[in-house]
Amino acid sequence: MLRTILMLNVAPERVGDVLQRYDDEQILQYSLDHSDAISSEISVATDAAGTILVTAVWPDQSAYDGWVENPFRASSNGRLAELLKDSAVGIGRTFKIVHEVKKS
């Protein structure tokens, strides 16, 4: 399995706008419904620095690549870019999950 981490750099006063965009467009839900993603989350830095992490778990690299190539992702990235400091959404870093534990 694979975890992707996408870091969005946002002016602190625009964090709410980015979160609202994710909610309005149902970006996380769309990605689950139209890809092989297993789960996804959006997190906000607790120090109010304006950093947002979008993370997801995928069965493999090809599943993530399929999402990266999805036309919806490209169009939503364009709308998100106007809210970001560096005006680019980019591609998430990928990490192989090598060990996992869960409460039963």
KAGIMO-V600468 format. One record per pair of residues at least 6 apart in sequence whose ideal C-beta (glycine too) atoms are under 8 Angstrom apart, sorted by the first residue. I is the first residue (numbers start at 1). J is the second residue. Records with the same first field share a line. If there is no record, write none. Layout:
# KAGIMO-V600468
I->J ; J
This chain:
# KAGIMO-V600468
1->38 ; 57 ; 58 ; 59 ; 60 ; 96 ; 97 ; 100
2->57 ; 58 ; 59 ; 60 ; 61 ; 63 ; 64 ; 94 ; 95 ; 96 ; 97
3->55 ; 56 ; 57 ; 58 ; 94 ; 95 ; 97
4->55 ; 56 ; 58 ; 64 ; 92 ; 93 ; 94 ; 95
5->53 ; 54 ; 55 ; 92 ; 93 ; 95
6->53 ; 54 ; 55 ; 89 ; 90 ; 91 ; 92 ; 93
7->51 ; 52 ; 53
8->18 ; 51 ; 52 ; 53 ; 54 ; 80 ; 84 ; 89
9->50 ; 51 ; 84 ; 85 ; 86
10->18 ; 50 ; 51 ; 52 ; 83 ; 84 ; 85
11->50 ; 85
12->48 ; 49 ; 50
14->50 ; 83 ; 84
15->44 ; 50 ; 52
17->83
18->52 ; 80 ; 83 ; 84
19->42 ; 44 ; 52
21->27 ; 79 ; 80 ; 83
22->28 ; 42
25->76 ; 79
27->76
28->40 ; 41 ; 42 ; 54
30->72 ; 76
31->37 ; 40 ; 56 ; 67 ; 70 ; 73
32->39 ; 40
34->67 ; 70 ; 72
35->63 ; 66 ; 67 ; 70
36->58 ; 59 ; 63 ; 66 ; 67
37->56 ; 57 ; 58 ; 63 ; 64 ; 67
38->56 ; 57 ; 58 ; 59
39->56 ; 57
40->54 ; 55 ; 56 ; 57
41->53 ; 54 ; 55 ; 56
42->52 ; 53 ; 54 ; 55
43->52 ; 53 ; 54 ; 55
44->51 ; 52 ; 53
45->51 ; 52 ; 53
50->85
54->92
55->92
56->64 ; 92
57->97
58->64 ; 67
61->94
64->92 ; 94
67->73
68->91
77->89
80->89
81->87 ; 88 ; 89
